[in-house]
Amino acid sequence: MPSPAYRARVERFLLYLAAERGLSVHYRESVRQSLFAFGRWSEQQGAAPEDVTPAILTQYRLYLRARELADSSVRVAMVHLRIFFRYLHRRGGLPTDPTALMESGRVTRNIPETLSAAAVNQLLSSIPADDVPYGTRDRAMLEMLYGSGLRVSELITLRPDQIDWDEGYLRVRGKGGKTRFVPLGGVAARALRDYLEHARPRLQREGRRATALFLSNRGTGLTRDRIWQIIKARARAAGIADNVYPHMMRHSFATHLLENGADLRVIQDMLGHADLATTQIYTHVERKRLVDTVKSYHPRGRK
């Protein structure tokens, strides 16, 4: 654990991210972990924040890479350090910003993992919707993850009053507290109505006021880990060998929209991406499939 003085600086910085930047709890916790990890390492090197130099930051980057972290994880850690030291410098805590000339580092973007449309159908159809309350609940959850492209963090914080049945959309609170409106497809809407009518009342517990849309057997909102477990168990029961996880449903939602001709900017809006470049990763999935098709079926495509 870093020194109390360093931890106090980090906590003040996290309060700044919450109060002035409006960043989410999940993001702030990620920053805390990054900064505490750096604090432990730098103190082992005998370097307090005032002693950190560009050379020390370069050493830390090499240290992270030596631990075989993914390029993207190393880059995120260095971005967290950049905004932390910039904050300390601007608030008068440091005479100079050691990250000012720091290179951000190149990131290798991995192609998102997706399920085929047939595999999604196999998964969803395998969940008995008449198995009340759990089959009904799980079918509705998965229909919404795939049908609306929700993040799992958005799903667990969703409330019944965020559903507009007349207009057919969800009012979702995404990253950074930003609100966006996401269409609710017909199949997902039917599954959700079934859950609200038959399953959710059976999951509610007397004396416990639950605000979350999807409830556990204790009448409380489902956690991220529990949803992960449910999806893995449902995929195994459906005979799907892939390592299925919640974000794979979101990737599949975006990829299948693109394959069927949806505009990339429309997909960007539905996913809540601030930058179109983030959404463009799904074009790589389509390109890869085209290349694989040529290799498999063209007489001169194989080596």
ABEGO torsion letter per residue (X at the ends): XBBAAAAAAAAAAAAAAAAAAGBBAAAAAAAAAAAAAAAAAAAAAGBBAAABBAAAAAAAAAAAAAAGBBAAAAAAAAAAAAAAAAAAAAAGABABBAAAABBAEBBBBBBBBBBBAAAAAAAAAABBAABOAAAAAAAAAAAAAAAAGBBAAAAAABBAAABBAAAGBBBBBBBGGBBBBBBBBAAAAAAAAAAAAAAAAAABBBGBBBABABBBAAGBBBBAAAAAAAAAAAAAAAGBABBBBAAAAAAAAAAAAAAAGBBAAAAAAAAGBABAAAAAAAAAAAAAAAAAAAAAABAAABX
